[in-house]
Amino acid sequence: MKTPKLLPWQARKAGVSLERAEALWNKAIREATADTGWVGTSEFWDAAETRFRELLDAERNTLCAPQIESLVRCQSRLGLLPLLAAEQMVTAMSANWQRFCNQMNKAA
């Protein structure tokens, strides 16, 4: 039986190899056939897709791949802190300078 066209995308999204995703799809097809008893009906395809997603989620949870996205976000925020501090310092210096210049103009 042919695999769905979205299988490579779903495998990449879950961090699973394409070969492993195909094996999980075949297992989902076998289980859907055993559950529904009919092949090709909408109930069969729904059961197969649901079971495949469950198997893919279970496979993703067994992988020891680090979730790097949150780490990168944290690092980018930490990298912005010196720039934000410098911006606030320049704003404060500018406000003080203008206040000083205004006092000098009033005194003259």
Chimera marker file (.cmm) of the C-alpha trace (Angstrom):
<marker_set name="trace">
<marker id="1" x="0.000" y="0.000" z="0.000" r="1" g="1" b="0" radius="0.5"/>
<marker id="2" x="1.316" y="3.443" z="-0.862" r="1" g="1" b="0" radius="0.5"/>
<marker id="3" x="2.320" y="5.837" z="1.874" r="1" g="1" b="0" radius="0.5"/>
<marker id="4" x="0.678" y="9.258" z="2.249" r="1" g="1" b="0" radius="0.5"/>
<marker id="5" x="2.335" y="12.218" z="0.570" r="1" g="1" b="0" radius="0.5"/>
<marker id="6" x="2.661" y="14.009" z="3.901" r="1" g="1" b="0" radius="0.5"/>
<marker id="7" x="4.646" y="11.163" z="5.455" r="1" g="1" b="0" radius="0.5"/>
<marker id="8" x="8.112" y="12.723" z="4.867" r="1" g="1" b="0" radius="0.5"/>
<marker id="9" x="6.944" y="16.036" z="6.308" r="1" g="1" b="0" radius="0.5"/>
<marker id="10" x="5.403" y="14.363" z="9.363" r="1" g="1" b="0" radius="0.5"/>
<marker id="11" x="8.554" y="12.293" z="9.872" r="1" g="1" b="0" radius="0.5"/>
<marker id="12" x="10.781" y="15.369" z="9.672" r="1" g="1" b="0" radius="0.5"/>
<marker id="13" x="8.506" y="17.274" z="12.037" r="1" g="1" b="0" radius="0.5"/>
<marker id="14" x="8.677" y="14.443" z="14.587" r="1" g="1" b="0" radius="0.5"/>
<marker id="15" x="12.425" y="13.966" z="14.123" r="1" g="1" b="0" radius="0.5"/>
<marker id="16" x="12.015" y="10.395" z="12.911" r="1" g="1" b="0" radius="0.5"/>
<marker id="17" x="13.734" y="8.858" z="9.900" r="1" g="1" b="0" radius="0.5"/>
<marker id="18" x="11.647" y="8.248" z="6.797" r="1" g="1" b="0" radius="0.5"/>
<marker id="19" x="12.222" y="4.498" z="7.001" r="1" g="1" b="0" radius="0.5"/>
<marker id="20" x="10.977" y="4.412" z="10.589" r="1" g="1" b="0" radius="0.5"/>
<marker id="21" x="7.948" y="6.537" z="9.669" r="1" g="1" b="0" radius="0.5"/>
<marker id="22" x="7.098" y="4.102" z="6.865" r="1" g="1" b="0" radius="0.5"/>
<marker id="23" x="7.330" y="1.216" z="9.320" r="1" g="1" b="0" radius="0.5"/>
<marker id="24" x="5.022" y="3.062" z="11.714" r="1" g="1" b="0" radius="0.5"/>
<marker id="25" x="2.595" y="3.769" z="8.853" r="1" g="1" b="0" radius="0.5"/>
<marker id="26" x="2.516" y="0.077" z="7.914" r="1" g="1" b="0" radius="0.5"/>
<marker id="27" x="1.857" y="-0.830" z="11.554" r="1" g="1" b="0" radius="0.5"/>
<marker id="28" x="-0.959" y="1.739" z="11.710" r="1" g="1" b="0" radius="0.5"/>
<marker id="29" x="-2.480" y="0.253" z="8.523" r="1" g="1" b="0" radius="0.5"/>
<marker id="30" x="-2.376" y="-3.260" z="9.992" r="1" g="1" b="0" radius="0.5"/>
<marker id="31" x="-3.983" y="-2.114" z="13.229" r="1" g="1" b="0" radius="0.5"/>
<marker id="32" x="-6.665" y="-0.102" z="11.400" r="1" g="1" b="0" radius="0.5"/>
<marker id="33" x="-7.474" y="-3.142" z="9.273" r="1" g="1" b="0" radius="0.5"/>
<marker id="34" x="-7.802" y="-5.277" z="12.395" r="1" g="1" b="0" radius="0.5"/>
<marker id="35" x="-9.964" y="-2.656" z="14.131" r="1" g="1" b="0" radius="0.5"/>
<marker id="36" x="-12.354" y="-1.762" z="11.317" r="1" g="1" b="0" radius="0.5"/>
<marker id="37" x="-12.336" y="-4.962" z="9.287" r="1" g="1" b="0" radius="0.5"/>
<marker id="38" x="-12.710" y="-2.966" z="6.073" r="1" g="1" b="0" radius="0.5"/>
<marker id="39" x="-10.015" y="-1.466" z="3.895" r="1" g="1" b="0" radius="0.5"/>
<marker id="40" x="-10.513" y="1.771" z="2.019" r="1" g="1" b="0" radius="0.5"/>
<marker id="41" x="-13.461" y="3.246" z="3.873" r="1" g="1" b="0" radius="0.5"/>
<marker id="42" x="-13.351" y="6.634" z="5.513" r="1" g="1" b="0" radius="0.5"/>
<marker id="43" x="-13.523" y="4.978" z="8.921" r="1" g="1" b="0" radius="0.5"/>
<marker id="44" x="-10.482" y="2.877" z="8.008" r="1" g="1" b="0" radius="0.5"/>
<marker id="45" x="-8.431" y="5.875" z="6.859" r="1" g="1" b="0" radius="0.5"/>
<marker id="46" x="-9.413" y="7.866" z="9.940" r="1" g="1" b="0" radius="0.5"/>
<marker id="47" x="-8.366" y="5.002" z="12.208" r="1" g="1" b="0" radius="0.5"/>
<marker id="48" x="-5.099" y="4.541" z="10.290" r="1" g="1" b="0" radius="0.5"/>
<marker id="49" x="-4.218" y="8.257" z="10.427" r="1" g="1" b="0" radius="0.5"/>
<marker id="50" x="-5.111" y="8.522" z="14.113" r="1" g="1" b="0" radius="0.5"/>
<marker id="51" x="-3.072" y="5.451" z="15.005" r="1" g="1" b="0" radius="0.5"/>
<marker id="52" x="-0.134" y="6.672" z="12.901" r="1" g="1" b="0" radius="0.5"/>
<marker id="53" x="-0.075" y="9.993" z="14.749" r="1" g="1" b="0" radius="0.5"/>
<marker id="54" x="-0.206" y="8.155" z="18.086" r="1" g="1" b="0" radius="0.5"/>
<marker id="55" x="2.691" y="5.920" z="17.052" r="1" g="1" b="0" radius="0.5"/>
<marker id="56" x="4.659" y="8.903" z="15.753" r="1" g="1" b="0" radius="0.5"/>
<marker id="57" x="4.133" y="10.809" z="19.016" r="1" g="1" b="0" radius="0.5"/>
<marker id="58" x="5.208" y="7.777" z="21.023" r="1" g="1" b="0" radius="0.5"/>
<marker id="59" x="8.314" y="7.428" z="18.843" r="1" g="1" b="0" radius="0.5"/>
<marker id="60" x="9.141" y="11.131" z="19.250" r="1" g="1" b="0" radius="0.5"/>
<marker id="61" x="8.903" y="10.799" z="23.031" r="1" g="1" b="0" radius="0.5"/>
<marker id="62" x="11.382" y="7.909" z="23.045" r="1" g="1" b="0" radius="0.5"/>
<marker id="63" x="14.031" y="9.888" z="21.184" r="1" g="1" b="0" radius="0.5"/>
<marker id="64" x="16.726" y="11.561" z="23.233" r="1" g="1" b="0" radius="0.5"/>
<marker id="65" x="16.974" y="14.574" z="20.948" r="1" g="1" b="0" radius="0.5"/>
<marker id="66" x="17.282" y="17.851" z="22.861" r="1" g="1" b="0" radius="0.5"/>
<marker id="67" x="14.631" y="20.471" z="22.316" r="1" g="1" b="0" radius="0.5"/>
<marker id="68" x="16.911" y="23.251" z="21.136" r="1" g="1" b="0" radius="0.5"/>
<marker id="69" x="14.268" y="25.776" z="20.125" r="1" g="1" b="0" radius="0.5"/>
<marker id="70" x="13.658" y="27.045" z="23.663" r="1" g="1" b="0" radius="0.5"/>
<marker id="71" x="17.398" y="27.217" z="24.307" r="1" g="1" b="0" radius="0.5"/>
<marker id="72" x="17.936" y="29.345" z="21.202" r="1" g="1" b="0" radius="0.5"/>
<marker id="73" x="15.114" y="31.695" z="22.175" r="1" g="1" b="0" radius="0.5"/>
<marker id="74" x="16.615" y="32.135" z="25.643" r="1" g="1" b="0" radius="0.5"/>
<marker id="75" x="20.059" y="32.824" z="24.192" r="1" g="1" b="0" radius="0.5"/>
<marker id="76" x="18.715" y="35.397" z="21.753" r="1" g="1" b="0" radius="0.5"/>
<marker id="77" x="16.939" y="37.213" z="24.595" r="1" g="1" b="0" radius="0.5"/>
<marker id="78" x="20.123" y="37.141" z="26.673" r="1" g="1" b="0" radius="0.5"/>
<marker id="79" x="22.057" y="38.457" z="23.692" r="1" g="1" b="0" radius="0.5"/>
<marker id="80" x="19.682" y="41.407" z="23.392" r="1" g="1" b="0" radius="0.5"/>
<marker id="81" x="20.065" y="42.485" z="27.029" r="1" g="1" b="0" radius="0.5"/>
<marker id="82" x="23.293" y="44.516" z="26.534" r="1" g="1" b="0" radius="0.5"/>
<marker id="83" x="21.750" y="46.280" z="23.546" r="1" g="1" b="0" radius="0.5"/>
<marker id="84" x="18.600" y="47.145" z="25.481" r="1" g="1" b="0" radius="0.5"/>
<marker id="85" x="20.681" y="48.411" z="28.418" r="1" g="1" b="0" radius="0.5"/>
<marker id="86" x="22.791" y="50.561" z="26.077" r="1" g="1" b="0" radius="0.5"/>
<marker id="87" x="19.676" y="51.984" z="24.458" r="1" g="1" b="0" radius="0.5"/>
<marker id="88" x="18.225" y="52.942" z="27.826" r="1" g="1" b="0" radius="0.5"/>
<marker id="89" x="21.540" y="54.486" z="28.911" r="1" g="1" b="0" radius="0.5"/>
<marker id="90" x="21.767" y="56.598" z="25.741" r="1" g="1" b="0" radius="0.5"/>
<marker id="91" x="18.153" y="57.724" z="26.196" r="1" g="1" b="0" radius="0.5"/>
<marker id="92" x="18.846" y="58.779" z="29.793" r="1" g="1" b="0" radius="0.5"/>
<marker id="93" x="22.062" y="60.595" z="28.782" r="1" g="1" b="0" radius="0.5"/>
<marker id="94" x="20.227" y="62.403" z="26.011" r="1" g="1" b="0" radius="0.5"/>
<marker id="95" x="17.469" y="63.520" z="28.385" r="1" g="1" b="0" radius="0.5"/>
<marker id="96" x="20.047" y="64.762" z="30.907" r="1" g="1" b="0" radius="0.5"/>
<marker id="97" x="22.014" y="66.577" z="28.195" r="1" g="1" b="0" radius="0.5"/>
<marker id="98" x="18.913" y="68.350" z="26.926" r="1" g="1" b="0" radius="0.5"/>
<marker id="99" x="17.957" y="69.322" z="30.472" r="1" g="1" b="0" radius="0.5"/>
<marker id="100" x="21.475" y="70.688" z="31.019" r="1" g="1" b="0" radius="0.5"/>
<marker id="101" x="21.371" y="72.641" z="27.725" r="1" g="1" b="0" radius="0.5"/>
<marker id="102" x="17.969" y="74.127" z="28.602" r="1" g="1" b="0" radius="0.5"/>
<marker id="103" x="19.297" y="75.293" z="31.989" r="1" g="1" b="0" radius="0.5"/>
<marker id="104" x="22.348" y="76.859" z="30.327" r="1" g="1" b="0" radius="0.5"/>
<marker id="105" x="20.133" y="78.715" z="27.819" r="1" g="1" b="0" radius="0.5"/>
<marker id="106" x="17.906" y="80.050" z="30.600" r="1" g="1" b="0" radius="0.5"/>
<marker id="107" x="20.936" y="81.268" z="32.571" r="1" g="1" b="0" radius="0.5"/>
<marker id="108" x="22.335" y="83.121" z="29.577" r="1" g="1" b="0" radius="0.5"/>
<link id1="1" id2="2" r="1" g="1" b="0" radius="0.2"/>
<link id1="2" id2="3" r="1" g="1" b="0" radius="0.2"/>
<link id1="3" id2="4" r="1" g="1" b="0" radius="0.2"/>
<link id1="4" id2="5" r="1" g="1" b="0" radius="0.2"/>
<link id1="5" id2="6" r="1" g="1" b="0" radius="0.2"/>
<link id1="6" id2="7" r="1" g="1" b="0" radius="0.2"/>
<link id1="7" id2="8" r="1" g="1" b="0" radius="0.2"/>
<link id1="8" id2="9" r="1" g="1" b="0" radius="0.2"/>
<link id1="9" id2="10" r="1" g="1" b="0" radius="0.2"/>
<link id1="10" id2="11" r="1" g="1" b="0" radius="0.2"/>
<link id1="11" id2="12" r="1" g="1" b="0" radius="0.2"/>
<link id1="12" id2="13" r="1" g="1" b="0" radius="0.2"/>
<link id1="13" id2="14" r="1" g="1" b="0" radius="0.2"/>
<link id1="14" id2="15" r="1" g="1" b="0" radius="0.2"/>
<link id1="15" id2="16" r="1" g="1" b="0" radius="0.2"/>
<link id1="16" id2="17" r="1" g="1" b="0" radius="0.2"/>
<link id1="17" id2="18" r="1" g="1" b="0" radius="0.2"/>
<link id1="18" id2="19" r="1" g="1" b="0" radius="0.2"/>
<link id1="19" id2="20" r="1" g="1" b="0" radius="0.2"/>
<link id1="20" id2="21" r="1" g="1" b="0" radius="0.2"/>
<link id1="21" id2="22" r="1" g="1" b="0" radius="0.2"/>
<link id1="22" id2="23" r="1" g="1" b="0" radius="0.2"/>
<link id1="23" id2="24" r="1" g="1" b="0" radius="0.2"/>
<link id1="24" id2="25" r="1" g="1" b="0" radius="0.2"/>
<link id1="25" id2="26" r="1" g="1" b="0" radius="0.2"/>
<link id1="26" id2="27" r="1" g="1" b="0" radius="0.2"/>
<link id1="27" id2="28" r="1" g="1" b="0" radius="0.2"/>
<link id1="28" id2="29" r="1" g="1" b="0" radius="0.2"/>
<link id1="29" id2="30" r="1" g="1" b="0" radius="0.2"/>
<link id1="30" id2="31" r="1" g="1" b="0" radius="0.2"/>
<link id1="31" id2="32" r="1" g="1" b="0" radius="0.2"/>
<link id1="32" id2="33" r="1" g="1" b="0" radius="0.2"/>
<link id1="33" id2="34" r="1" g="1" b="0" radius="0.2"/>
<link id1="34" id2="35" r="1" g="1" b="0" radius="0.2"/>
<link id1="35" id2="36" r="1" g="1" b="0" radius="0.2"/>
<link id1="36" id2="37" r="1" g="1" b="0" radius="0.2"/>
<link id1="37" id2="38" r="1" g="1" b="0" radius="0.2"/>
<link id1="38" id2="39" r="1" g="1" b="0" radius="0.2"/>
<link id1="39" id2="40" r="1" g="1" b="0" radius="0.2"/>
<link id1="40" id2="41" r="1" g="1" b="0" radius="0.2"/>
<link id1="41" id2="42" r="1" g="1" b="0" radius="0.2"/>
<link id1="42" id2="43" r="1" g="1" b="0" radius="0.2"/>
<link id1="43" id2="44" r="1" g="1" b="0" radius="0.2"/>
<link id1="44" id2="45" r="1" g="1" b="0" radius="0.2"/>
<link id1="45" id2="46" r="1" g="1" b="0" radius="0.2"/>
<link id1="46" id2="47" r="1" g="1" b="0" radius="0.2"/>
<link id1="47" id2="48" r="1" g="1" b="0" radius="0.2"/>
<link id1="48" id2="49" r="1" g="1" b="0" radius="0.2"/>
<link id1="49" id2="50" r="1" g="1" b="0" radius="0.2"/>
<link id1="50" id2="51" r="1" g="1" b="0" radius="0.2"/>
<link id1="51" id2="52" r="1" g="1" b="0" radius="0.2"/>
<link id1="52" id2="53" r="1" g="1" b="0" radius="0.2"/>
<link id1="53" id2="54" r="1" g="1" b="0" radius="0.2"/>
<link id1="54" id2="55" r="1" g="1" b="0" radius="0.2"/>
<link id1="55" id2="56" r="1" g="1" b="0" radius="0.2"/>
<link id1="56" id2="57" r="1" g="1" b="0" radius="0.2"/>
<link id1="57" id2="58" r="1" g="1" b="0" radius="0.2"/>
<link id1="58" id2="59" r="1" g="1" b="0" radius="0.2"/>
<link id1="59" id2="60" r="1" g="1" b="0" radius="0.2"/>
<link id1="60" id2="61" r="1" g="1" b="0" radius="0.2"/>
<link id1="61" id2="62" r="1" g="1" b="0" radius="0.2"/>
<link id1="62" id2="63" r="1" g="1" b="0" radius="0.2"/>
<link id1="63" id2="64" r="1" g="1" b="0" radius="0.2"/>
<link id1="64" id2="65" r="1" g="1" b="0" radius="0.2"/>
<link id1="65" id2="66" r="1" g="1" b="0" radius="0.2"/>
<link id1="66" id2="67" r="1" g="1" b="0" radius="0.2"/>
<link id1="67" id2="68" r="1" g="1" b="0" radius="0.2"/>
<link id1="68" id2="69" r="1" g="1" b="0" radius="0.2"/>
<link id1="69" id2="70" r="1" g="1" b="0" radius="0.2"/>
<link id1="70" id2="71" r="1" g="1" b="0" radius="0.2"/>
<link id1="71" id2="72" r="1" g="1" b="0" radius="0.2"/>
<link id1="72" id2="73" r="1" g="1" b="0" radius="0.2"/>
<link id1="73" id2="74" r="1" g="1" b="0" radius="0.2"/>
<link id1="74" id2="75" r="1" g="1" b="0" radius="0.2"/>
<link id1="75" id2="76" r="1" g="1" b="0" radius="0.2"/>
<link id1="76" id2="77" r="1" g="1" b="0" radius="0.2"/>
<link id1="77" id2="78" r="1" g="1" b="0" radius="0.2"/>
<link id1="78" id2="79" r="1" g="1" b="0" radius="0.2"/>
<link id1="79" id2="80" r="1" g="1" b="0" radius="0.2"/>
<link id1="80" id2="81" r="1" g="1" b="0" radius="0.2"/>
<link id1="81" id2="82" r="1" g="1" b="0" radius="0.2"/>
<link id1="82" id2="83" r="1" g="1" b="0" radius="0.2"/>
<link id1="83" id2="84" r="1" g="1" b="0" radius="0.2"/>
<link id1="84" id2="85" r="1" g="1" b="0" radius="0.2"/>
<link id1="85" id2="86" r="1" g="1" b="0" radius="0.2"/>
<link id1="86" id2="87" r="1" g="1" b="0" radius="0.2"/>
<link id1="87" id2="88" r="1" g="1" b="0" radius="0.2"/>
<link id1="88" id2="89" r="1" g="1" b="0" radius="0.2"/>
<link id1="89" id2="90" r="1" g="1" b="0" radius="0.2"/>
<link id1="90" id2="91" r="1" g="1" b="0" radius="0.2"/>
<link id1="91" id2="92" r="1" g="1" b="0" radius="0.2"/>
<link id1="92" id2="93" r="1" g="1" b="0" radius="0.2"/>
<link id1="93" id2="94" r="1" g="1" b="0" radius="0.2"/>
<link id1="94" id2="95" r="1" g="1" b="0" radius="0.2"/>
<link id1="95" id2="96" r="1" g="1" b="0" radius="0.2"/>
<link id1="96" id2="97" r="1" g="1" b="0" radius="0.2"/>
<link id1="97" id2="98" r="1" g="1" b="0" radius="0.2"/>
<link id1="98" id2="99" r="1" g="1" b="0" radius="0.2"/>
<link id1="99" id2="100" r="1" g="1" b="0" radius="0.2"/>
<link id1="100" id2="101" r="1" g="1" b="0" radius="0.2"/>
<link id1="101" id2="102" r="1" g="1" b="0" radius="0.2"/>
<link id1="102" id2="103" r="1" g="1" b="0" radius="0.2"/>
<link id1="103" id2="104" r="1" g="1" b="0" radius="0.2"/>
<link id1="104" id2="105" r="1" g="1" b="0" radius="0.2"/>
<link id1="105" id2="106" r="1" g="1" b="0" radius="0.2"/>
<link id1="106" id2="107" r="1" g="1" b="0" radius="0.2"/>
<link id1="107" id2="108" r="1" g="1" b="0" radius="0.2"/>
</marker_set>
